[in-house]
Amino acid sequence: MKKQELTYEQAIERLEKIASSLEQQQTSLDDLINNLQEAKKLLTFCKEKLKKTEMDVENILSEDGTR
């Protein structure tokens, strides 16, 4: 899935699946690095999405004169 097509909710869902497989030790040692790298990318994506959303909300509120 391309990053541009990924939604925040899809990223969180994938992170939950990765975490669950790690907790249940369903990940082979060979896949561990790949999963950790994917999780890191997903976390970065989610943080950026949240930061952008926060800035958008602040801009909307300040335009409205409520801030």
N, C-alpha and C positions, 0 to 999 in steps of 0.2 A: 504494500500500500504506500502510495506516495505521500510525503509529508503534507503537501498542499491539500490533499483529499482527506486527511486525517482530522477527525473532530476531537475535541477535548475528551468527550465521553468515551470515544473509541480508544484513545490513548490510556485512559484510566482503566478501562476494562482489560486491555492487554497487560498493563502493569499488574493488575490483580491476578491474572492468569499466570504470569511469570512468578509472582510472589507465592502463589498457591503451589505451583509445581516445585519451587525451591523448598518450601516448608514441608511438603510431603515427600521430598527427596525423589521426585519423579523425573528429575533432569539428570542426564548422564554427565559425566565429568567433561566429555567432549563438547557438550552443548552449553555447559555452564558459562563459559566465556562469552559465547554468542548471546546468550540470554542477558547476561550482565551488561554487555555493550548496548543491546537493544533497550534495556530498561533505562540506562543512562540517557540515551537519546530521547526516549519518551518522557522522562522526567524534565529534561531541558525544554522540550516542546511544551509541556504542561506549565512550567514556570513562566515561560515567555507568553503563553496564552493568557494566563492569569494576570500577569503584569500589564499586558496590553488592555485587557478588559478593565482593570482597575483604572488605568489612565483614561480610557474612554468614558468611564462613569464619572470620573473627576471632571473631565472636560464638559460633559453634558450638564453636570450640576453647576459648574462655574458659569456656563453660558446662560443657564436659567436664573442665575443670580442668587442661588440658594447657598453658595459657598463664599 
